[in-house]
Amino acid sequence: MNVFPNFDGLSGIGDLKTVIGAALTIVLVIAVLMIIVSAIIWAIATGTGNTSVAAKARAGVLVALGAAILAGAAVAWINWLIHLGQQL
């Protein structure tokens, strides 16, 4: 039995898929920019000996990296669930 979600059952579902795709793209771009900026600030703060700013910048790098991983994993997880639904 092939089970697949009926994406055409609701009007405007194509627009919703476009909006979600655009939102994930924006999240990934912002996360990468935050990683770059936080890494630069981390390097400068470490070089000047400002440990409190370096710790905050390191946390910024880790949070941005986590956001990028979660956004990328969300796409893979949804695709896996859709593929799993087809096998039922």
NORMO-V318249 format. One record per residue. N is the residue number from 0. RES is the residue in one letter. SS is DSSP state (~ for helix, > for strand, _ for the rest). OMEGA is omega in whole degrees, 0 to 359 (* if undefined). D_LAST is the distance of its C-alpha to the last C-alpha in whole Angstrom. Layout:
N;RES;SS;OMEGA;D_LAST, N;RES;SS;OMEGA;D_LAST
This chain:
0;M;_;177;7, 1;N;_;178;7, 2;V;_;180;6, 3;F;_;180;9, 4;P;_;180;12, 5;N;_;181;15, 6;F;_;180;18, 7;D;_;182;20, 8;G;_;179;20, 9;L;_;177;23, 10;S;_;178;26, 11;G;_;181;27, 12;I;~;176;23, 13;G;~;177;25, 14;D;~;179;28, 15;L;~;177;26, 16;K;~;178;24, 17;T;~;180;27, 18;V;~;180;29, 19;I;~;177;26, 20;G;~;178;26, 21;A;~;179;30, 22;A;~;178;30, 23;L;~;177;28, 24;T;~;179;31, 25;I;~;179;34, 26;V;~;180;32, 27;L;~;179;32, 28;V;~;179;36, 29;I;~;179;37, 30;A;~;179;36, 31;V;~;177;37, 32;L;~;178;41, 33;M;~;177;41, 34;I;~;181;40, 35;I;~;182;43, 36;V;~;181;46, 37;S;~;178;45, 38;A;~;177;45, 39;I;~;179;49, 40;I;~;178;50, 41;W;~;180;49, 42;A;~;180;51, 43;I;~;181;54, 44;A;~;178;54, 45;T;~;180;54, 46;G;~;181;57, 47;T;~;177;59, 48;G;_;180;58, 49;N;_;188;57, 50;T;~;182;54, 51;S;~;177;53, 52;V;~;178;52, 53;A;~;178;50, 54;A;~;179;48, 55;K;~;178;47, 56;A;~;177;46, 57;R;~;177;44, 58;A;~;177;42, 59;G;~;177;42, 60;V;~;182;41, 61;L;~;179;38, 62;V;~;179;37, 63;A;~;177;36, 64;L;~;177;35, 65;G;~;179;32, 66;A;~;179;32, 67;A;~;179;31, 68;I;~;180;29, 69;L;~;180;27, 70;A;~;178;27, 71;G;~;180;25, 72;A;~;180;23, 73;A;~;179;21, 74;V;~;180;21, 75;A;~;181;19, 76;W;~;179;17, 77;I;~;178;16, 78;N;~;178;15, 79;W;~;179;13, 80;L;~;178;11, 81;I;~;179;10, 82;H;~;178;9, 83;L;~;178;7, 84;G;~;179;5, 85;Q;~;183;6, 86;Q;~;183;4, 87;L;_;*;0
